[in-house]
Amino acid sequence: MRDYSYAIPILFLLPAIGILFFLQFVGWGWNINIVLHDVTVMNILREWQFVGLENFRETILDPQTLTSLKNTAIYTGACVSLQLVIGTVIAYFLYRAVPRVEKFFRPMFILPWLTSVLIAAFGWELLFSTDVGLINLMLTTIGIPKVDFFGGSVTAMVSIIVANTWWGTPFTILFIGSGMTSISPQLVEVSKIDGASEWMFFTRVAIPMLLPFIVMDIVLTTVWTFNGYALILEMTGGGPLNATRVLPLHAYLAAFESGDFSYGAAITIFSVVITLILVYFYFRVADIEMV
Amino acid sequence: MSEKATRVMILIGYALFSLLPLYWLASVSFQQEFNFPPKPLPTDPTLSHYTTLFSKPSLVVSIINSILIGIMTAILSVLISSMAAYAFGKLKFAGKKIVFLGVILTFLLPPNLNIVPLYSLFAEMGLLDNRFALIFLYQILILPLNIFLFINYFDTIKESIVESAIVDGAGPIRRFYRIFLPLSKPAIVAGFIFGFRFSWGEYIFAQTFIRSRAQMLFPATLQQAVYGGQYTVNYDLMAAGAMVLLVPTLAVLIFGQDYLEIGLQLGGVD
């Protein structure tokens, strides 16, 4: 080996890896630093007082933390299941469609995923609105009184789940769809000749073949739904009465609305640990192609 | 035959669901008044909400800021992710696997998760309220995806071209900017689109890290303008603003779909 064999890779890697690892891993380290001190919006740039594990005690004893965990489980569970079922079915139908039909529908299906999270939030806020809501218009047309979707805790949760499903399902369509390209079309024909129905082919052949993709998809959508609180922050702000306050949003609001950064950092650690456990399952299943 | 008809019906149904919020944003953006019941189709369409939007200096400034930051974020991302991809894909060095594992981990972990420590870190570095700091911050959203994209694209470049360059005496740095980069135009365009898209639509960091009007990006200013009144929502700005926010996405779908497909396929998504 010539001596430049280290200098050159480092030169090429440094800008990207430096930024990436600084923001991610130095961020984690700094987070621990914040947790061990008492940091608020008042003293963020001044001296911090060391408080040890006091912030963890505070977060664990806070009933809001438990509420957030419960909300997170409901929200993530519902969103991931809906995205998986709808996404897999749509991906399968696209796979079975003739190329012309597939080409026609695909851009429409990807569109929500390409839009800003703010568009997803605004669009569904308008649809569910009591003033300009199309959904309330339809309800009143069939004789059901108007529903204040963002006023009730259950309906608010339903609203954000619908919006997230709209926004997130295209990923599953793309991801499971890419897995389906490995199922040869002849297989469908052969099983048809053998007398298998469409449903039997889907459940007995396609799903088992796609299993690794499905598991990876579940992990990815869980991690992203779990942490993707931007939509909720915009649509409900965690309300009404904390009914849609999920764990990472709990951290965000603690830090940036109540000004308690140490509290937010403690919750962040919970979120990171939960996420890392999920990611571990991803690595167990995914056959990651190492360069 | 009926099985096929059911399939098509479901595809149409899902297409309607996909388009519904966008249709409704468009429809509301042209409506005169916002009293219940709304009209499914605007009967007397007006452009006045767009005029209102573009007559607010803070919104216009933030649109320009967003375009500027989006372009700079995308260019930086393409430049440094192609370099990193070249090192991962085409150079040999010890510790490659562990570094690459870190990149995958960063891809899997959503950046929103780190917002509390990053805010404090940026405060320490004096980078708060500086729109140019977002160019670096946004790399965390884009770099992993673009690195995967370039690794996969570089693999499609023929070995024979690379080998003849080696015979001609081109070293690893020269091979990168004389062969790999010039031959990767589709990946560069796709990477640019990804970079711009993430930066353009992001609003959590934009809203939290930037406070002064002159520095703000469009999603953050729009969000504030929509909730300008304490208890009222400005539906006019909400709908018209969302349509403006949608323009780059639609432009990509209409003019850049081939590049988008390349990006989705090679970015490891598809």
Chai-1 contact restraints between the chains, C-beta under 6 A:
chainA,res_idxA,chainB,res_idxB,connection_type,confidence,min_distance_angstrom,max_distance_angstrom,comment,restraint_id
A,I8,B,P172,contact,1.0,0.0,6.0,A-B,restraint_1
A,P9,B,A87,contact,1.0,0.0,6.0,A-B,restraint_2
A,P9,B,L91,contact,1.0,0.0,6.0,A-B,restraint_3
A,P9,B,F93,contact,1.0,0.0,6.0,A-B,restraint_4
A,F12,B,M83,contact,1.0,0.0,6.0,A-B,restraint_5
A,F12,B,Y86,contact,1.0,0.0,6.0,A-B,restraint_6
A,F12,B,A87,contact,1.0,0.0,6.0,A-B,restraint_7
A,L13,B,A84,contact,1.0,0.0,6.0,A-B,restraint_8
A,L13,B,A87,contact,1.0,0.0,6.0,A-B,restraint_9
A,P15,B,I80,contact,1.0,0.0,6.0,A-B,restraint_10
A,A16,B,I80,contact,1.0,0.0,6.0,A-B,restraint_11
A,A16,B,S81,contact,1.0,0.0,6.0,A-B,restraint_12
A,A16,B,A84,contact,1.0,0.0,6.0,A-B,restraint_13
A,A16,B,L143,contact,1.0,0.0,6.0,A-B,restraint_14
A,I19,B,F136,contact,1.0,0.0,6.0,A-B,restraint_15
A,I19,B,Q139,contact,1.0,0.0,6.0,A-B,restraint_16
A,L20,B,T106,contact,1.0,0.0,6.0,A-B,restraint_17
A,L20,B,L143,contact,1.0,0.0,6.0,A-B,restraint_18
A,L23,B,I140,contact,1.0,0.0,6.0,A-B,restraint_19
A,Q24,B,T106,contact,1.0,0.0,6.0,A-B,restraint_20
A,G27,B,N114,contact,1.0,0.0,6.0,A-B,restraint_21
A,G27,B,P117,contact,1.0,0.0,6.0,A-B,restraint_22
A,G27,B,L118,contact,1.0,0.0,6.0,A-B,restraint_23
A,W30,B,P117,contact,1.0,0.0,6.0,A-B,restraint_24
A,W30,B,L121,contact,1.0,0.0,6.0,A-B,restraint_25
A,N31,B,P117,contact,1.0,0.0,6.0,A-B,restraint_26
A,I34,B,S120,contact,1.0,0.0,6.0,A-B,restraint_27
A,I44,B,A123,contact,1.0,0.0,6.0,A-B,restraint_28
A,L45,B,A123,contact,1.0,0.0,6.0,A-B,restraint_29
A,I90,B,Y14,contact,1.0,0.0,6.0,A-B,restraint_30
A,F93,B,R7,contact,1.0,0.0,6.0,A-B,restraint_31
A,F93,B,L11,contact,1.0,0.0,6.0,A-B,restraint_32
A,F105,B,L11,contact,1.0,0.0,6.0,A-B,restraint_33
A,F105,B,A15,contact,1.0,0.0,6.0,A-B,restraint_34
A,P107,B,L253,contact,1.0,0.0,6.0,A-B,restraint_35
A,M108,B,A15,contact,1.0,0.0,6.0,A-B,restraint_36
A,M108,B,S18,contact,1.0,0.0,6.0,A-B,restraint_37
A,F109,B,S18,contact,1.0,0.0,6.0,A-B,restraint_38
A,L111,B,S18,contact,1.0,0.0,6.0,A-B,restraint_39
A,P112,B,S18,contact,1.0,0.0,6.0,A-B,restraint_40
A,L114,B,T249,contact,1.0,0.0,6.0,A-B,restraint_41
A,T115,B,T249,contact,1.0,0.0,6.0,A-B,restraint_42
A,S116,B,G201,contact,1.0,0.0,6.0,A-B,restraint_43
A,S116,B,L245,contact,1.0,0.0,6.0,A-B,restraint_44
A,L118,B,Y203,contact,1.0,0.0,6.0,A-B,restraint_45
A,L118,B,P219,contact,1.0,0.0,6.0,A-B,restraint_46
A,I119,B,A242,contact,1.0,0.0,6.0,A-B,restraint_47
A,I119,B,L245,contact,1.0,0.0,6.0,A-B,restraint_48
A,F122,B,M238,contact,1.0,0.0,6.0,A-B,restraint_49
A,F122,B,A242,contact,1.0,0.0,6.0,A-B,restraint_50
A,G123,B,P21,contact,1.0,0.0,6.0,A-B,restraint_51
A,G123,B,L25,contact,1.0,0.0,6.0,A-B,restraint_52
A,W124,B,P21,contact,1.0,0.0,6.0,A-B,restraint_53
A,L126,B,W24,contact,1.0,0.0,6.0,A-B,restraint_54
A,L126,B,V28,contact,1.0,0.0,6.0,A-B,restraint_55
A,L127,B,P21,contact,1.0,0.0,6.0,A-B,restraint_56
A,L127,B,W24,contact,1.0,0.0,6.0,A-B,restraint_57
A,D131,B,F34,contact,1.0,0.0,6.0,A-B,restraint_58
A,D131,B,F36,contact,1.0,0.0,6.0,A-B,restraint_59
A,V132,B,V28,contact,1.0,0.0,6.0,A-B,restraint_60
A,V132,B,F34,contact,1.0,0.0,6.0,A-B,restraint_61
A,V132,B,P38,contact,1.0,0.0,6.0,A-B,restraint_62
A,V132,B,Y235,contact,1.0,0.0,6.0,A-B,restraint_63
A,L134,B,W24,contact,1.0,0.0,6.0,A-B,restraint_64
A,L137,B,P37,contact,1.0,0.0,6.0,A-B,restraint_65
A,L137,B,P38,contact,1.0,0.0,6.0,A-B,restraint_66
A,L174,B,V269,contact,1.0,0.0,6.0,A-B,restraint_67
A,L174,B,D270,contact,1.0,0.0,6.0,A-B,restraint_68
A,S178,B,D270,contact,1.0,0.0,6.0,A-B,restraint_69
A,E198,B,E3,contact,1.0,0.0,6.0,A-B,restraint_70
A,N227,B,P110,contact,1.0,0.0,6.0,A-B,restraint_71
A,N227,B,N112,contact,1.0,0.0,6.0,A-B,restraint_72
A,N227,B,L113,contact,1.0,0.0,6.0,A-B,restraint_73
A,A230,B,I204,contact,1.0,0.0,6.0,A-B,restraint_74
A,A255,B,V116,contact,1.0,0.0,6.0,A-B,restraint_75
A,F256,B,T208,contact,1.0,0.0,6.0,A-B,restraint_76
A,F261,B,V116,contact,1.0,0.0,6.0,A-B,restraint_77
A,G264,B,V116,contact,1.0,0.0,6.0,A-B,restraint_78
A,A265,B,V116,contact,1.0,0.0,6.0,A-B,restraint_79
A,T268,B,V116,contact,1.0,0.0,6.0,A-B,restraint_80
A,S271,B,L113,contact,1.0,0.0,6.0,A-B,restraint_81
A,V279,B,L108,contact,1.0,0.0,6.0,A-B,restraint_82
A,M290,B,K97,contact,1.0,0.0,6.0,A-B,restraint_83
A,V291,B,F88,contact,1.0,0.0,6.0,A-B,restraint_84
A,V291,B,G89,contact,1.0,0.0,6.0,A-B,restraint_85
A,V291,B,F100,contact,1.0,0.0,6.0,A-B,restraint_86
A,V291,B,I151,contact,1.0,0.0,6.0,A-B,restraint_87
